């Protein structure tokens, strides 16, 4: 089961992009969810295309250079990015996306202190 703690661990464990596209376990993606989610890798453009997502979705086409890791779970396969994680279900075409909440910057905190109410 994917919990908040698991999601936080993924962001902490994979804070940077993969050193190269060769370091990503793309075969794992095809072995676990490739056929079900109609996944293609366009070598020329360097993108993973998730066919089970609507063409208007910003997560349908993900540049390989932006992927931090591909991580398998019991029911899901996760594509970890900087500020989001795309979860692809292994049993059906369900896709779930977690978007990392923004933490306020120091400037925002200072502005909040002096803000008139």
CNS distance restraints for C-alpha pairs under 8 A (distance, minus, plus):
assign (resid   1 and name CA) (resid  74 and name CA) 7.75 0.50 0.50
assign (resid   1 and name CA) (resid  75 and name CA) 7.78 0.50 0.50
assign (resid   2 and name CA) (resid   6 and name CA) 5.97 0.50 0.50
assign (resid   2 and name CA) (resid   7 and name CA) 7.08 0.50 0.50
assign (resid   3 and name CA) (resid   7 and name CA) 6.35 0.50 0.50
assign (resid   4 and name CA) (resid   8 and name CA) 6.16 0.50 0.50
assign (resid   5 and name CA) (resid   9 and name CA) 6.07 0.50 0.50
assign (resid   6 and name CA) (resid  10 and name CA) 6.25 0.50 0.50
assign (resid   7 and name CA) (resid  11 and name CA) 6.48 0.50 0.50
assign (resid   8 and name CA) (resid  12 and name CA) 6.25 0.50 0.50
assign (resid   9 and name CA) (resid  13 and name CA) 5.84 0.50 0.50
assign (resid  10 and name CA) (resid  14 and name CA) 5.96 0.50 0.50
assign (resid  10 and name CA) (resid  80 and name CA) 7.32 0.50 0.50
assign (resid  11 and name CA) (resid  15 and name CA) 5.73 0.50 0.50
assign (resid  11 and name CA) (resid  80 and name CA) 7.57 0.50 0.50
assign (resid  11 and name CA) (resid  82 and name CA) 7.60 0.50 0.50
assign (resid  14 and name CA) (resid  68 and name CA) 5.95 0.50 0.50
assign (resid  14 and name CA) (resid  69 and name CA) 6.73 0.50 0.50
assign (resid  14 and name CA) (resid  80 and name CA) 7.49 0.50 0.50
assign (resid  15 and name CA) (resid  68 and name CA) 7.25 0.50 0.50
assign (resid  15 and name CA) (resid  82 and name CA) 6.86 0.50 0.50
assign (resid  16 and name CA) (resid  68 and name CA) 5.83 0.50 0.50
assign (resid  16 and name CA) (resid  82 and name CA) 7.16 0.50 0.50
assign (resid  17 and name CA) (resid  65 and name CA) 7.04 0.50 0.50
assign (resid  17 and name CA) (resid  66 and name CA) 6.02 0.50 0.50
assign (resid  17 and name CA) (resid  67 and name CA) 5.72 0.50 0.50
assign (resid  17 and name CA) (resid  68 and name CA) 4.02 0.50 0.50
assign (resid  17 and name CA) (resid  69 and name CA) 7.48 0.50 0.50
assign (resid  17 and name CA) (resid  81 and name CA) 7.56 0.50 0.50
assign (resid  17 and name CA) (resid  82 and name CA) 7.55 0.50 0.50
assign (resid  18 and name CA) (resid  23 and name CA) 6.23 0.50 0.50
assign (resid  18 and name CA) (resid  24 and name CA) 6.69 0.50 0.50
assign (resid  18 and name CA) (resid  65 and name CA) 7.44 0.50 0.50
assign (resid  18 and name CA) (resid  66 and name CA) 7.96 0.50 0.50
assign (resid  18 and name CA) (resid  67 and name CA) 6.55 0.50 0.50
assign (resid  18 and name CA) (resid  68 and name CA) 4.94 0.50 0.50
assign (resid  18 and name CA) (resid  69 and name CA) 6.66 0.50 0.50
assign (resid  19 and name CA) (resid  23 and name CA) 6.59 0.50 0.50
assign (resid  20 and name CA) (resid  24 and name CA) 7.42 0.50 0.50
assign (resid  20 and name CA) (resid  65 and name CA) 7.30 0.50 0.50
assign (resid  21 and name CA) (resid  64 and name CA) 6.28 0.50 0.50
assign (resid  21 and name CA) (resid  65 and name CA) 6.57 0.50 0.50
assign (resid  24 and name CA) (resid  68 and name CA) 7.98 0.50 0.50
assign (resid  24 and name CA) (resid  69 and name CA) 6.20 0.50 0.50
assign (resid  24 and name CA) (resid  70 and name CA) 6.69 0.50 0.50
assign (resid  25 and name CA) (resid  29 and name CA) 7.12 0.50 0.50
assign (resid  25 and name CA) (resid  69 and name CA) 7.74 0.50 0.50
assign (resid  25 and name CA) (resid  70 and name CA) 6.32 0.50 0.50
assign (resid  26 and name CA) (resid  30 and name CA) 6.71 0.50 0.50
assign (resid  26 and name CA) (resid  70 and name CA) 7.34 0.50 0.50
assign (resid  27 and name CA) (resid  31 and name CA) 6.07 0.50 0.50
assign (resid  28 and name CA) (resid  32 and name CA) 6.04 0.50 0.50
assign (resid  28 and name CA) (resid  70 and name CA) 7.67 0.50 0.50
assign (resid  28 and name CA) (resid  72 and name CA) 7.74 0.50 0.50
assign (resid  29 and name CA) (resid  33 and name CA) 5.81 0.50 0.50
assign (resid  29 and name CA) (resid  34 and name CA) 5.82 0.50 0.50
assign (resid  29 and name CA) (resid  70 and name CA) 7.19 0.50 0.50
assign (resid  29 and name CA) (resid  77 and name CA) 7.29 0.50 0.50
assign (resid  30 and name CA) (resid  34 and name CA) 3.84 0.50 0.50
assign (resid  30 and name CA) (resid  35 and name CA) 6.91 0.50 0.50
assign (resid  30 and name CA) (resid  39 and name CA) 7.25 0.50 0.50
assign (resid  32 and name CA) (resid  72 and name CA) 7.98 0.50 0.50
assign (resid  32 and name CA) (resid  77 and name CA) 7.22 0.50 0.50
assign (resid  32 and name CA) (resid  90 and name CA) 6.26 0.50 0.50
assign (resid  33 and name CA) (resid  37 and name CA) 5.91 0.50 0.50
assign (resid  33 and name CA) (resid  39 and name CA) 7.69 0.50 0.50
assign (resid  33 and name CA) (resid  77 and name CA) 7.31 0.50 0.50
assign (resid  33 and name CA) (resid  88 and name CA) 6.97 0.50 0.50
assign (resid  33 and name CA) (resid  89 and name CA) 7.22 0.50 0.50
assign (resid  33 and name CA) (resid  90 and name CA) 5.49 0.50 0.50
assign (resid  34 and name CA) (resid  38 and name CA) 5.70 0.50 0.50
assign (resid  34 and name CA) (resid  39 and name CA) 4.87 0.50 0.50
assign (resid  34 and name CA) (resid  40 and name CA) 7.64 0.50 0.50
assign (resid  35 and name CA) (resid  39 and name CA) 6.57 0.50 0.50
assign (resid  36 and name CA) (resid  52 and name CA) 7.95 0.50 0.50
assign (resid  36 and name CA) (resid  90 and name CA) 7.53 0.50 0.50
assign (resid  36 and name CA) (resid  92 and name CA) 6.93 0.50 0.50
assign (resid  36 and name CA) (resid  93 and name CA) 6.32 0.50 0.50
assign (resid  37 and name CA) (resid  50 and name CA) 6.22 0.50 0.50
assign (resid  37 and name CA) (resid  51 and name CA) 5.84 0.50 0.50
assign (resid  37 and name CA) (resid  52 and name CA) 4.82 0.50 0.50
assign (resid  37 and name CA) (resid  88 and name CA) 7.71 0.50 0.50
assign (resid  37 and name CA) (resid  93 and name CA) 5.87 0.50 0.50
assign (resid  38 and name CA) (resid  50 and name CA) 6.16 0.50 0.50
assign (resid  38 and name CA) (resid  51 and name CA) 4.70 0.50 0.50
assign (resid  38 and name CA) (resid  52 and name CA) 6.09 0.50 0.50
assign (resid  39 and name CA) (resid  48 and name CA) 7.01 0.50 0.50
assign (resid  39 and name CA) (resid  49 and name CA) 5.61 0.50 0.50
assign (resid  39 and name CA) (resid  50 and name CA) 4.72 0.50 0.50
assign (resid  39 and name CA) (resid  51 and name CA) 5.71 0.50 0.50
assign (resid  39 and name CA) (resid  52 and name CA) 7.88 0.50 0.50
assign (resid  40 and name CA) (resid  48 and name CA) 5.91 0.50 0.50
assign (resid  40 and name CA) (resid  49 and name CA) 5.14 0.50 0.50
assign (resid  40 and name CA) (resid  50 and name CA) 6.75 0.50 0.50
assign (resid  40 and name CA) (resid  51 and name CA) 7.63 0.50 0.50
assign (resid  41 and name CA) (resid  46 and name CA) 7.20 0.50 0.50
assign (resid  41 and name CA) (resid  47 and name CA) 5.77 0.50 0.50
assign (resid  41 and name CA) (resid  48 and name CA) 4.58 0.50 0.50
assign (resid  41 and name CA) (resid  49 and name CA) 6.10 0.50 0.50
assign (resid  42 and name CA) (resid  46 and name CA) 5.57 0.50 0.50
assign (resid  42 and name CA) (resid  47 and name CA) 5.29 0.50 0.50
assign (resid  42 and name CA) (resid  48 and name CA) 6.43 0.50 0.50
assign (resid  42 and name CA) (resid  49 and name CA) 7.40 0.50 0.50
assign (resid  43 and name CA) (resid  47 and name CA) 6.86 0.50 0.50
assign (resid  45 and name CA) (resid  63 and name CA) 7.91 0.50 0.50
assign (resid  46 and name CA) (resid  63 and name CA) 5.83 0.50 0.50
assign (resid  46 and name CA) (resid  64 and name CA) 5.58 0.50 0.50
assign (resid  46 and name CA) (resid  65 and name CA) 7.39 0.50 0.50
assign (resid  47 and name CA) (resid  61 and name CA) 6.12 0.50 0.50
assign (resid  47 and name CA) (resid  62 and name CA) 5.31 0.50 0.50
assign (resid  47 and name CA) (resid  63 and name CA) 4.21 0.50 0.50
assign (resid  47 and name CA) (resid  64 and name CA) 5.16 0.50 0.50
assign (resid  48 and name CA) (resid  60 and name CA) 7.90 0.50 0.50
assign (resid  48 and name CA) (resid  61 and name CA) 5.64 0.50 0.50
assign (resid  48 and name CA) (resid  62 and name CA) 5.13 0.50 0.50
assign (resid  48 and name CA) (resid  63 and name CA) 6.27 0.50 0.50
assign (resid  48 and name CA) (resid  64 and name CA) 6.35 0.50 0.50
assign (resid  49 and name CA) (resid  60 and name CA) 5.56 0.50 0.50
assign (resid  49 and name CA) (resid  61 and name CA) 4.51 0.50 0.50
assign (resid  49 and name CA) (resid  62 and name CA) 6.48 0.50 0.50
assign (resid  50 and name CA) (resid  59 and name CA) 7.70 0.50 0.50
assign (resid  50 and name CA) (resid  60 and name CA) 4.95 0.50 0.50
assign (resid  50 and name CA) (resid  61 and name CA) 6.45 0.50 0.50
assign (resid  51 and name CA) (resid  60 and name CA) 6.84 0.50 0.50
assign (resid  52 and name CA) (resid  93 and name CA) 6.43 0.50 0.50
assign (resid  53 and name CA) (resid  57 and name CA) 6.56 0.50 0.50
assign (resid  53 and name CA) (resid  59 and name CA) 7.57 0.50 0.50
assign (resid  53 and name CA) (resid  60 and name CA) 5.54 0.50 0.50
assign (resid  53 and name CA) (resid  95 and name CA) 7.70 0.50 0.50
assign (resid  54 and name CA) (resid  60 and name CA) 6.88 0.50 0.50
assign (resid  55 and name CA) (resid  60 and name CA) 6.42 0.50 0.50
assign (resid  56 and name CA) (resid  60 and name CA) 7.63 0.50 0.50
assign (resid  58 and name CA) (resid  62 and name CA) 7.97 0.50 0.50
assign (resid  59 and name CA) (resid  86 and name CA) 7.71 0.50 0.50
assign (resid  62 and name CA) (resid  66 and name CA) 7.25 0.50 0.50
assign (resid  62 and name CA) (resid  67 and name CA) 7.72 0.50 0.50
assign (resid  63 and name CA) (resid  67 and name CA) 7.06 0.50 0.50
assign (resid  66 and name CA) (resid  81 and name CA) 6.23 0.50 0.50
assign (resid  66 and name CA) (resid  82 and name CA) 7.42 0.50 0.50
assign (resid  67 and name CA) (resid  79 and name CA) 6.89 0.50 0.50
assign (resid  67 and name CA) (resid  80 and name CA) 6.04 0.50 0.50
assign (resid  67 and name CA) (resid  81 and name CA) 5.03 0.50 0.50
assign (resid  67 and name CA) (resid  82 and name CA) 7.67 0.50 0.50
assign (resid  68 and name CA) (resid  79 and name CA) 7.62 0.50 0.50
assign (resid  68 and name CA) (resid  80 and name CA) 5.36 0.50 0.50
assign (resid  68 and name CA) (resid  81 and name CA) 5.33 0.50 0.50
assign (resid  68 and name CA) (resid  82 and name CA) 7.03 0.50 0.50
assign (resid  69 and name CA) (resid  78 and name CA) 7.98 0.50 0.50
assign (resid  69 and name CA) (resid  79 and name CA) 6.04 0.50 0.50
assign (resid  69 and name CA) (resid  80 and name CA) 5.18 0.50 0.50
assign (resid  69 and name CA) (resid  81 and name CA) 7.38 0.50 0.50
assign (resid  70 and name CA) (resid  77 and name CA) 7.09 0.50 0.50
assign (resid  70 and name CA) (resid  78 and name CA) 5.63 0.50 0.50
assign (resid  70 and name CA) (resid  79 and name CA) 4.71 0.50 0.50
assign (resid  70 and name CA) (resid  80 and name CA) 6.22 0.50 0.50
assign (resid  71 and name CA) (resid  77 and name CA) 5.75 0.50 0.50
assign (resid  71 and name CA) (resid  78 and name CA) 5.02 0.50 0.50
assign (resid  71 and name CA) (resid  79 and name CA) 6.57 0.50 0.50
assign (resid  71 and name CA) (resid  80 and name CA) 7.62 0.50 0.50
assign (resid  72 and name CA) (resid  76 and name CA) 6.33 0.50 0.50
assign (resid  72 and name CA) (resid  77 and name CA) 4.42 0.50 0.50
assign (resid  72 and name CA) (resid  78 and name CA) 6.23 0.50 0.50
assign (resid  73 and name CA) (resid  77 and name CA) 5.68 0.50 0.50
assign (resid  73 and name CA) (resid  78 and name CA) 7.62 0.50 0.50
assign (resid  75 and name CA) (resid  89 and name CA) 5.90 0.50 0.50
assign (resid  75 and name CA) (resid  90 and name CA) 5.37 0.50 0.50
assign (resid  75 and name CA) (resid  91 and name CA) 6.86 0.50 0.50
assign (resid  76 and name CA) (resid  87 and name CA) 6.03 0.50 0.50
assign (resid  76 and name CA) (resid  88 and name CA) 5.41 0.50 0.50
assign (resid  76 and name CA) (resid  89 and name CA) 4.48 0.50 0.50
assign (resid  76 and name CA) (resid  90 and name CA) 5.43 0.50 0.50
assign (resid  77 and name CA) (resid  87 and name CA) 5.64 0.50 0.50
assign (resid  77 and name CA) (resid  88 and name CA) 5.20 0.50 0.50
assign (resid  77 and name CA) (resid  89 and name CA) 6.51 0.50 0.50
assign (resid  77 and name CA) (resid  90 and name CA) 7.03 0.50 0.50
assign (resid  78 and name CA) (resid  85 and name CA) 6.40 0.50 0.50
assign (resid  78 and name CA) (resid  86 and name CA) 5.59 0.50 0.50
assign (resid  78 and name CA) (resid  87 and name CA) 4.49 0.50 0.50
assign (resid  78 and name CA) (resid  88 and name CA) 6.34 0.50 0.50
assign (resid  79 and name CA) (resid  85 and name CA) 5.61 0.50 0.50
assign (resid  79 and name CA) (resid  86 and name CA) 5.07 0.50 0.50
assign (resid  79 and name CA) (resid  87 and name CA) 6.46 0.50 0.50
assign (resid  80 and name CA) (resid  84 and name CA) 6.55 0.50 0.50
assign (resid  80 and name CA) (resid  85 and name CA) 4.60 0.50 0.50
assign (resid  80 and name CA) (resid  86 and name CA) 6.60 0.50 0.50
assign (resid  81 and name CA) (resid  85 and name CA) 5.69 0.50 0.50
assign (resid  81 and name CA) (resid  86 and name CA) 7.97 0.50 0.50
assign (resid  83 and name CA) (resid  99 and name CA) 6.00 0.50 0.50
assign (resid  83 and name CA) (resid 100 and name CA) 5.04 0.50 0.50
assign (resid  84 and name CA) (resid  97 and name CA) 6.89 0.50 0.50
assign (resid  84 and name CA) (resid  98 and name CA) 5.38 0.50 0.50
assign (resid  84 and name CA) (resid  99 and name CA) 4.36 0.50 0.50
assign (resid  84 and name CA) (resid 100 and name CA) 5.53 0.50 0.50
assign (resid  85 and name CA) (resid  97 and name CA) 5.68 0.50 0.50
assign (resid  85 and name CA) (resid  98 and name CA) 5.16 0.50 0.50
assign (resid  85 and name CA) (resid  99 and name CA) 6.68 0.50 0.50
assign (resid  86 and name CA) (resid  95 and name CA) 7.13 0.50 0.50
assign (resid  86 and name CA) (resid  96 and name CA) 6.03 0.50 0.50
assign (resid  86 and name CA) (resid  97 and name CA) 4.59 0.50 0.50
assign (resid  86 and name CA) (resid  98 and name CA) 6.58 0.50 0.50
assign (resid  87 and name CA) (resid  95 and name CA) 5.69 0.50 0.50
assign (resid  87 and name CA) (resid  96 and name CA) 4.99 0.50 0.50
assign (resid  87 and name CA) (resid  97 and name CA) 5.96 0.50 0.50
assign (resid  87 and name CA) (resid  98 and name CA) 7.95 0.50 0.50
assign (resid  88 and name CA) (resid  93 and name CA) 7.35 0.50 0.50
assign (resid  88 and name CA) (resid  94 and name CA) 6.45 0.50 0.50
assign (resid  88 and name CA) (resid  95 and name CA) 4.83 0.50 0.50
assign (resid  88 and name CA) (resid  96 and name CA) 6.63 0.50 0.50
assign (resid  89 and name CA) (resid  93 and name CA) 6.24 0.50 0.50
assign (resid  89 and name CA) (resid  94 and name CA) 5.47 0.50 0.50
assign (resid  89 and name CA) (resid  95 and name CA) 6.18 0.50 0.50
assign (resid 104 and name CA) (resid 108 and name CA) 5.70 0.50 0.50
assign (resid 104 and name CA) (resid 109 and name CA) 6.48 0.50 0.50
assign (resid 105 and name CA) (resid 109 and name CA) 6.33 0.50 0.50
assign (resid 106 and name CA) (resid 110 and name CA) 6.20 0.50 0.50
assign (resid 107 and name CA) (resid 111 and name CA) 6.15 0.50 0.50
assign (resid 108 and name CA) (resid 112 and name CA) 6.12 0.50 0.50
assign (resid 109 and name CA) (resid 113 and name CA) 6.43 0.50 0.50
assign (resid 110 and name CA) (resid 114 and name CA) 6.62 0.50 0.50
assign (resid 111 and name CA) (resid 115 and name CA) 5.89 0.50 0.50
